[in-house]
Amino acid sequence: RLTASDGAFGDYFGVSVALSGETAVVGAGYVDAGANAYQGAVYFYHAYYSDADLAVSVVTTTNNPIQPGDTLLLTAAVLNYGPSPASDVLLGGHLPDGLTYASHAVTHGAYNSSSGSWNLGSLPVGVAATLTIEVTVDAITDQTLTFTASLLSQDLNDANNTANLELRVTAMEEATLNGGFNTYK
């Protein structure tokens, strides 16, 4: 989907369009340019298509179920299967409601915790990069949280560009003393 970064209603974005290979030029005939009403504007777009196969996976450090107050490490990984190096690699991994961000570490690129986007830049063939996010569970009990990591870049095989991690939050069980042994209800 192409949109104007500064678009407004009535600009007539898309009134003229030209395509060539991976480049699109889109006209908006009624854009105001400074004090000049209806001056018009042209927007240039270039599709970045990688000749590589990037695969995404996610794991956590704990077994389900989890409980409010638990600290978890969520790890997203991207692996370039090739046949070519990948450039402009982006991964989206926004935390769901119920998880509070604490810290992160990356082996490649930079992660923005506010937007949940991980910019890996270039990824050579056969190289894996990981993002580990430390979170605290603050969700109410008896619900399932889903952390999804999705590749925002295009590649040769879209089937492996998204990974989900289901986290089941349950109530802490009550321990009682029974003949010297702890039993759980």
N, C-alpha and C positions, 0 to 999 in steps of 0.2 A: 504494500500500500504506500503510495507516495502522497505526502502532504507538504504544504508550505509551512516552514518553521515560523513564519510571521503572518500566516493567513488569517483572513477575516471574512465574515459573511459578505457576499456581494463582490468579492475580488474576481470572480469568474476564473478561478484556478482550473486549468485543464481546457480552456477555450481553444488552445492550440497545443498540439503534442507532436514531437518528432522523436523517432527511435532509430538507433543505429547500434547494432551489436548489443553491448551491455550498458549503453548510455541512453538516457532519456532527457529531453529538453521539454519543459512544460511552461506554457505561457499563462499568465494571469492578467487579463487586459485592463482591469479596473483597480489595480493596486495604487494607493496613494504613496508617492515618493516625496517625503518631506511636506512642503507646502503645496506641491503640485498634485492636484486631485486627478485621479484616473490616469496616472502616468504609465502604469503597467509594470510588470516585472517578468523576468525569466528565471526559472529554477533548473539547475543541472543536477542530475542524479547518475551515479555509476554503480552498477551491481557488482559486488565483490563475490565471485564464485570461486571456491577453492577446489582444486583438482586433488582433493585428499578425502579420506574417510576418517572422520573424528567420532569417537565413541565416548559416551558419558556414563558414569556410574556414581552411585551414592551409597554410603554405609554409615553406621553409627557405632559407638564404642560400647553400647549397652544392649542387653536383650530386652525385648518387650515383656511385660508391661513396664512402663515408667510411671513415676509418681511426681506430683507437684513438688518443686524444690530440688529435684535431681539436676545435676550438671551433666551435659552430654557433649560429646565431640561429634559433629557431623562432617563427613569428608566427602567432597565431590572430586572426581577425577576425570580428566580428559586425556584420551590417548589418540595419537595420530597414526592410523594404520597405513597411510600413504595412498597412492604411490608418490605423491609430491608433498613438499612442505606446505603447511597451511599458514596463511597470513590473516591478520585482522580477526583473530579468534576471540569471540565473546561468549560468555556463559551467564545466564540469568539464574540466580538462586536465592530469591527473596524468601526470608523466613516467614512461616505462617504465624497468625495470631496464636498466642499461647507459648511461644518461645521468645526469650529475651536474649539479645546479642550480648556477649561478654568480650570476646576477642577473636582474632583469626590469625592464620599463618598461611602463606602461599609459597609454593616452590617455583612459581613462574608467574610473572605479570603482577597485576595489582587488583585488589578487591575493594569495592565501595560498599560498606555495610549499610549505608542509608538507602541506596538504590537496589542493593542486592545483585549488582552486576560485577562480573569478574572479567577484566580485560587481560587476556593472555598474550596479546600481540602475535608473534610468529611461533609456530610449533613445528619443529623438524619431524621428519618421518621416524617412527619408532619411539618417540619421546612421549612420556606421560607427565602431566602436571597435576598437582593436587592443591585443593583449597580445604583447610580444616577450620571450621567455625565452632567456637565454644559457646554454648547456649545454656540458659537456665530455663527449666520447665515451670511456667507459671499458669498453665491451663487448668481449667476446672477438670474434675475427674470424669471418667466414663465418656471420653471422646477420643477420636482419632485425629491426629495432626498429620498432614502430608507435606513433606519437604520435597520439592521438585527442582531438579537442575535441568535446564534446557539450553541447548546450543542456540545462540542467536545468529550464528554465521551459517552460511549454506555450505553443504559438502556433497559428496557423491552418494551417500547412503543416509537418508533421513530416518530410517527405521531405528537407529541406535543413538539418536540425538537428544533423547530425554530419558531421565531416570527418576523414579519416585521412591521415597522412603516413608513407610507408614509407621507412625509412632502412637501406640495405644496408651493413653493416660488412665490410670486406675487409682482408686482410693487406697491409702495405706492400710494394710490389714492389721487387726488388733491382736496383739500377742497376750497369751495368758499362761500362767504357770500351772502345769499339770504333772504331778508326781516327779518334779525335778527336771522335767523336759519342757521346752517351749513348744507349744502347739499354736496353730494359727486358725482363726475362724474366718 
